[in-house]
């Protein structure tokens, strides 16, 4: 029987070492947790009809976008979408 890293039910059967103190609240490693969380986020975005676009920008532009988003009380992603939508519309 092979060990499955994401198995939360029988994880204790395969424990290789005993640790003192409070037991871990999540049996997955931090790296595995990040992968699961990212996969779940992508699935939520797809369910909401969102598409992913990636781009690289200079540090100055990045900082300016962060400042403007903070001043507008919206996320950087929302700000970029607003700018792109304004450009496409007209």
N, C-alpha and C positions, 0 to 999 in steps of 0.2 A: 504494500500500500504506500503510495507516494504522498509526501507532505505537500499540501496546497497552502501557499502563503496567505491566501485570502480567506481560508477556512477559519471562521470565528467560533464554531461549535466544538470542534475536537482539538483545538490548539494545545490544550493541556496534555494530550496524549503524546505529543512530540516535543515537550519541553526538554531542552538539552541541559539547562542549568537552573539551579534554584537561586533566587535572589532574596536578599533581606529587604524588609521595608514594604511599603505600599505596592500592591500589584499594579501593573500597567493598566490603564483604562482602555487602551486600544492594543490589540495583539499585533498589529502591523507596525513595521518600521516607519520612521518618518518619511523616508523616500517612497515607500509603498502608499502611505496615506496621501502624499502629494499627487501621485499618479491617479489614485482613485478619485480624489477631489477634482482634479483637472478633467478627467473623463466625465464625471457627473456634471461639471460646469458646461462642458461642450454639449452634452445631451440636453441640458436646460436651455441653452442658447438656441439649439436647433429646433426644439419644441416651440420656442417663441418666435421662430422665423428669422433668426439672426444669422448672418454670415460673417466669417472671420476674414479680416484684412490685416496684414502685417506690413509695417514699413519702418525704415530706419531714418532717424532725423538727428540733427546736430544737438549737442547739449544745450546750446542757447535756445533753440526752438523748443526743445523739451521743457526747459525751465519756463519759457514764456507761456507755453500751453498750460502748464501746471498753475502758474500764477493767475492766468485769465480764468481757468476753470474754478479755482478757489474763490476768486472775486465774484464769479457768476453763481457760485454755490451749486455747481454741477460737476459731474465726473469729467475727467479728461477725455474719456471715450465719447461721452455725450457731446462735449464741446467740438471734438473733431467731426463727429457725425453732423452736427449743426452747420459747421463751416462747409463741409462737403455738400450738404443739401442746398445751402444758399448758393453755392457755386454752380451746381447742376441746374437749379431752378432759374437762375437768371442773371 
